[in-house]
Amino acid sequence: MEPQVRLELYRTMVLIRTFEEAIRREYHADKKPVFDIAAGLIPGEMHLAAGQEPVAAGVCAHLTADDAVTATHRPHHFAIAHGVNLNRLAAEIFGRVDGLGKGRGGHMHLFDPETHFSCSGIIAEGYPPALGQALAFKRRGTDRIAVAVTGEGAANQGAFHESLNLAALWKLPVVFIVEDNDWGISVPRSASTSVPSNAVRAAAYGIPGERVEDNSVEAVYRVAGEAIARARAGEGPSLIEVHTVRLWGHFEGDAQGYRPDLAEVAERDPLPIYEAELRRAGVLDDDTVKAIAAEASERVEAAIAFAKNSPEPDPATALDHVFA
């Protein structure tokens, strides 16, 4: 792989992690001394994707703003990797009027027409809308594609199987991504899923399926590149499952008493692993690492400041921007 590509993958991962760390800091800042999920500048649930950066970085490196991405309730990494405006993303998380949804949606309901990005708190919800986007792209005769992301637990939902079937039947330009972080909230995949890999389920619909192990951003980049090229060429859908890791809780405030792997989970952090790999290859040195970290911090802190300075929605506008 070209050094510049590897460097950009690392840069994207650092930006995502820096953003997630800042949101975590702001989320917890005013929820002390006793954690209150309803308190503070960012009230409500918060699902962060630390550890899952390789999936978003590796997939979105092949996309343009004309391609569509539908993500899950843990969406920030894909939003950032797909180029969603960082300021408007942060403002939406804070519930402010300059946010992507004018402060109405919050962090689980992001919608950005400029980059064709959306997500939902409903499990497997993003798969069917991706079919509609892919169908529109195909009927218009373009080479645009849709990427639909979900977690391994959602692969047991009806929408997952219905979407794979219809995409295969209509040969739609869509790539299905499953992020397997081992836990469906607090349930291990072994207790919920009858197969060791959701990638094998692709065979039931006559489409390619592949599982990426070790949370490797370069392996994701390679496999996703092949699937996306296949979709652009009109050859239909593919299914990719990535064995990734959830470094933090299912939601912020999750005590994670159900996880026997907590003592080892930090060792699986993909950022230091990839940084060490790039250092050995001569792609990174101390100065480059510091420069990338500083650039990410500057962008993220500017986005946080933008969000805090954006006004809260006027209650008088509560019925604006709705269908009825």
NORURCOR-V136051 format. One record per helix or strand. SS is the DSSP state (helix for helix, strand for strand). FROM is the first residue (numbers start at 1). TO is the last residue. If there is no record, write none. Layout:
SS_FROM_TO / SS_FROM_TO
This chain:
helix_3_29 / helix_53_60 / strand_68_71 / helix_76_81 / helix_86_93 / strand_96_96 / strand_111_112 / strand_117_119 / helix_125_139 / strand_146_151 / helix_153_156 / helix_158_170 / strand_174_180 / strand_183_184 / strand_187_188 / helix_189_191 / helix_198_205 / strand_208_212 / helix_217_232 / strand_238_243 / helix_262_268 / helix_270_280 / helix_286_309 / strand_312_312 / helix_315_317
